[in-house]
Amino acid sequence: MEEEIEIITLEDGIDYMVLEEIPSGNVMYVYLANVDDEKQTCIRKVTKENGKEILNGLDSKEELDKALLLFAKKHKDEL
C-alpha cells in the first residue's frame, strides 16, 4: 500500500510535497519539495496563530543551519 503524499500550497502559489517533519524542542520543522521541480526545496516551521497551525519561514541563517543539521543527522545513513 502506497503512502499518500501530502501536498500544500505556500504563499508563493507553488505546490510543495511534504518530505519530512522533524521536531526539535517545541518547534516542528517541515521539509518541502516543489511538486514540479523536486530540486527546489524549502524548510518551514509550524507555529500556532489563533489556534491554527501555520507554516512560517525560518528566522535566521542559524535556524536554517540547525534545521539542515537535524535533517542530515536523521538521514546520515542515506546521505
N, C-alpha and C positions, 0 to 999 in steps of 0.2 A: 504494500500500500504506500503510495507516494505521499510525502508530507506536503501540505498546501503552503505555498509561499505567500507571505503577507506583503501586499503592495500598498504603499502610501504615496500621496501626492504632497510634496513640500511647497513652501511658499513661492518657489520659482516656477511652479506649474508642471514640474517634471515628476514622473512616476519613478519611485525607487522601491526595490525589494529589500526587505529586512533580512540581512545576512546573519546577524548575531545580536544578542542583548547580553551585556556583561555588567553585573552590579559591582559597585565599589563604594563601600561605606553606605551613605544614604543616597547615592546617585546611581541611576541606571543609564549606561551608555548604550546607544543603539547604532549599529554599524550598517550602512546602507550602500547599495549599488544601483546605478541608473539602469532601468529596465532595458533601454535601447542601447546602452554602451556600458557594459559591466566594468570597464576600466575606470569609469568616472564614479568615484566613491565619496562618501562623506560620513561624518560622525555627528550625531546629535545626542543630547541628554534629555531625559524625561524630567519635567518639572510639573508641579501642580498649580493651577490657577483656577480659583473659584470651584475647586473640587474636581476639575477635569485635568487629565494628563495631556501635557503639551510637549512637543518636541522643540527644543531650542538649540541654537548653536552653542559651541563651547566658548568660554570666556577669555581664554588666553592661549598662547603658544604652549605654555607649561601644561595647561589642561589637555591640549591636543597630544602632547608628548606622553602624558600619563595614560590617556585612552589608547594610544597606539601601543604602548608598552603592555597594557593589560591584554590586548588582543594578541600580541606577539607571544606573551607568556602562555596564554591559553592554548595557542596553536603551535608551540615551539617544535613539536614533533612533525608537523606538517609543512613548516616553512623551510 
